Amino acid sequence: MRLAVYLLLTLLSLAAQGRTVHREKSLYQDISVVEADGRRCLVFAAIRGDQNQTCQYLDSDKLVFPYVRMTFAGLLLNPEPQQILMVGLGGGTVPALLHRLYPKASLDVVEIDPAVVKVAKAYFGFKEAANMQVTVSDARVFVKRAGLKQAHYDLILLDAFNGDYIPEHLMTREFLEEVKALLSPAGVLVANTFSSSKLYHHESATYRAVFGPFLNFRQPKVTLSRVIIASQGSLPDPDLLQRRAEALAPRLAPYGIPLADYPALLGTDPDWDQDARVLTDQYAPANLLQRQ
């Protein structure tokens, strides 16, 4: 609930200070594009009334939100991905930057809402390319079909939200097992989630059950978000992570990503209830737990 209140207050501030440049209703949510304080923001208002947003600066390439910057810590485990999958488009900031950093990489983006794709292109400068394409689909369906095609990815990013939290069917052990099967031998999974919910324990237990030890990236004094970084293979040792961070840092600095600071913040020790039940297709009470 703290997260929902925070997002609501942020949106009220945007509405009071800025101007709405676009508004439409899709099959899944109300979508607005709002400008305020030198930022253009994509605002989602879901059918339940919950809200979420992503933003870009109008005059800078720097990333606005800490959780978006944190996502790039996944590159510490695979600094040169050639096949990338991203679930959730938003304003297109992350896939666009990945395409800029790795112009020769193949990038698949999955977005369930065609209206989001249209708005990202019209108002946030997102462009598809020969090796960066968007598929309008439910992520569960896309992942299932990719598995049947024996597709593999070096980097998979999960950043899907329904206005309140991650969709339930994208949190379960069965889904994560299908995602893991798509990872190449050196493949890395990066999942954007939160640290402020009772789902924290169940999510953590589920990722641990599928991937074994993972890197838990939190900045509690900066953001309520956390990023889970899991690997198909074993996790690199801290010294290697730091060396990679220092090597990659100059490439990411123009976007405001302090990559060299991240290795010290990546934890592997469980900080969740070890008795927490793993989420499955039969047991995924995400909405109930989020509201406790």
N, C-alpha and C positions, 0 to 999 in steps of 0.2 A: 504493500500500500504506500510506503514512503516513496517508492519510485513513481507511482502513478501521480501522487501529489506533486512531486518535483516537476514532472513533465507538464502537468496541468498549469502550475505556476509559470513555468517557462513559456508556455503557449499564450497564457493570458498577457504576459509581458510583451511578447511579440505582437499580439493583436493590438495592444494599447499603443505601442510605439511605432509600429510599422504599417505597411500597406499590403493588402492582398492583391496579388497580380494575376492569380488564377484560382478557380475553384471548380470542382466537379465531383459528382457522385459516381463511384464505380460499383461493381457487383459486390465488392468486399469492404469498402470504406469510403468515407468522405475524404477527398484529397484537396489540399490547399497549398499554394505557393505564396509565401509571405516574405517580404523584405523588411529588415530592421537592423540597425546598428552595423551597417556594412556587410550584412549577411543575407543570403537568399536561402530560405528553408523550405523543405518539403515536409508538410504536416499531414499526418494520418489521424483521422478520427474514426475509430472502428464503430461498428453497429452498436456495441455495448456502451459506447460513449467514452471509452478509454482512448488515450492519444499518444502519439509518438512522433519523432521528427528527426530529420537529418539536415545538415546545413553546409553551405559553402560560402567562403568569403568572396565578395564581389571583385576585390582588387588584389588578391593574393592566392598563391597555390598552396598555402599552408592549410593543414587539416584542422577543422574547428574543434572536434570533440576528442577528449582523451582516449575513449574506447576505440575510435577509428585508428588513431595512431598506434595503440596497443596491438591492433590486429597484425601489424607488420612485424611483430616479434616472431611470427611463424617462419619468417625468412632465415632466422638464426639456425633452424634445423635443416633447411634446404635453400641455400642462397641463390641457386640458379634453376628455378622450376621451369620446365618446358611445356608442361600440360597442367592447366589450372582450371578448377571448377569453383564457381561462386554461387551460393544459394542466397537469393535476395538481392535485388538491384538497388533499391532506394533511389537516391539521386544519381547513382552511377559513379560516385567519387572513387570508391575503392577499385573497381575494375578498370576505370580510366587510368588511375595511377599505376596499377600493375601493368597495364598495356604500355604505358610510357616507360616504365622501368625495364620491362622485358618485351620489347617490340616484336621479337621473333617467336615468343611463346604462343601457344594455342590456348585461348581463354573462352570457356563456356560459362554463360551466366543463365541462371534459372530464376524466373520471376513469375509468380502465379497471376498477377494482376496486369492485364495489358494496358490499363490506364496509367500505371506507374511507369511503364516503358515509354509511353507516349510523352508523359510529363518530363521524364528524365532527359529525353531528347530535345524537347521544345524549350525547357527552361534551365537546364543544368549543363548543356553542352555535351551531353553524352552521345557518342557516335559508335556505331558498330563498324567493324573492319573485317577484312577477309579472314583474319585469324582471331577475331573477337565477336562472338555472336550471342544473341539472347534467344532463349527458348521460353515461350510462355507455357508454363506447365506447373503442376504441383510437384514439389521437389521429390516427394516419395515416388511418384510415377517416373520422373526423370532418372532417379538413381536406380530404380528397378530395371528400366530399359537399358541404361548404361552398363549395368552388370551383365545383362544378357548379351550385349555386344562385346563384352570383355574389354571395356574401356578402362584405362588407368590414368591416374592423375598424380602429379608430384606435389600439388598443393590443393587442398580443398578448404574452402571457407564457408562456414555456416553462419548466416546473418539474417535469418528470416524471423519476422515478428508479425503478430496479428493485431497490434494495437495495445496489447496487454502483456503478452509474454510470447515465448517461442511456441508455435503450434504444437499441440500435444503429440501428434503422430511423428514429429521430427525430433522427439526427445527420447524415444524408447530404445531399448537394447536391440530390438530387431532392426530398426532403421540404422542405428550406428554400426551394426555388424555389416549391413549392406554398404554403408559408406566406407568402412574399413577395407572391404573387399575391392573397392575402387582405387585404393592407394597403391602407388608403385612401391617397389622395395624400399626406396628412400623417401616415400611419400609422407606428407605432414597434414594433419587436420587442425584447423583453427576454428574455434567456436566462440562466438560472441554471446555472452550471457550476463547474469547479474549475481552480485554477492549479497543482496539485501532481502532475499526471499527464503522461506522454509524449503523451497524446492532445491536450494543449494545442496543440501545433504543428499537428496535423491539423485539429482543430476550428477553429483560427484561420484556417488556409488555406481551409477550406470556407466559413466565414462571409464571408471576404474575396472569394471567388470569386462568391458569390451577391449580396452586398450592396455590395461595394466597401468603402471605408473605414468602420470602425465605431468606437464608443467602447468602450474596454477598461477596465473598472472593477475595480481590484484594491486590496486593503488587506492586504498580506502580513504586517504586524505584528499584524493583528487576526484574520484568518480565512484559511483555505486556499481559500475560495470566490472566484470572480470572476463578474462579471456582464457579459455582452455586450449592448450597446445599438446596434441598427442601425435604419436609417430607409429608408422608401420613397424619400424625396428626399434632398437634400443635408443634411449635418450643420450644426447652428447654430454660430455662432462662439462662442468662450469668453465674451465679454462678455454675449451674450444668455443663455447658460446660467446665468451668475451672477445676472443680473437676475431670471430666472424662479425660480431657487432662493430668492432672498431674498423674492420675492413669495409663494411657496408654503410657505416654512418655517414660518410660524405655524400653518398648518393641520395640519402633520405633526408639530410639536413634541410634542403630547400623546402621541404614540405612540413617542417616543424616536428619531425619525428626524432626524439632523442634516443636513438637506438642503443648507443653505448651505455645508457643508464639502465637498460632493461634486464640484462642477465642477472644482476644482483637482486632483482625483484621476482624472479621465477622460482617458485617453490615446488617441491615434490612431496613433502611430508603431508599425509592426510590431516586436514583440519576440519573434517566433517564427522558426523555421527557414523561410526563404523557399522552400526546396526541398521542404518537407513535402507529401506527397501529399494531394490532396483526397479526402475520404470520399464514397463513392458507394454505391448499392445493391449494386453488385458488389464494392466494396472498403470494408468497414466492420469491420475487425478490432478492435472496441472492447474486447472482453474480453481479448484477447491483449495489446494495447498497455497497458491499465490495469495489468496484472500485471508488466510489464517493470521 
